[in-house]
């Protein structure tokens, strides 16, 4: 189980970091649009399409990566009060009740949408640029497959925790800005109470 968890975490991280570059493409497209629209009075017809395609792709393909890092939002006002074994038992049940049915529905629906879109090479109707979007709908299937693979790893994490009483550690290659600021604030408070005496050298008498 540990070996599969490591494999799934690695694959999810690779795809998440690879598709993170969509942010750069989206930023460049929006920046270019702003410049040509307001400086040269020549707005593009494709910037909006590219923006939502890049953002949607990033959002979908980063889901498994975020799950592997335990980064999804959790309503933990009760969850945090439970023992780790209880947390794992509840999560295990919820994965089978909600997570896997939902993700499998996403894959089947995505397959229907993508196959139909590929048949007639669908283009966007949001602008006159006719930007192709059939490849974008294929992302739905890919994201669902990654989520299923990572979900199995999370189930294994639950089983290990039920057996040992401790959660297997998640890889920590990204840290929330809020956590960094809290650490810096705590460090500043800890050192702020320390008095530092600075002794200035006296000038020699003449």
Secondary structure, DSSP 8 states (H G I E B T S, - for coil): -HHHHHHHHHHHHHHHHHHTTHHHHHHHHHHHHHHHHHTSS---SSHHHHHHHHHHHHHHHTHHHHHHTT-S----TTGGGS-HHHHHHHHHHHIIIIIHHHHHHHHHHHHHHHHHHHHTT-B-SSSTT--B-HHHHHHHHHHHHHHHHHHHHHHHHHHHHHHHSS------S---HHHHHHHHHHHHHHHHT-------------
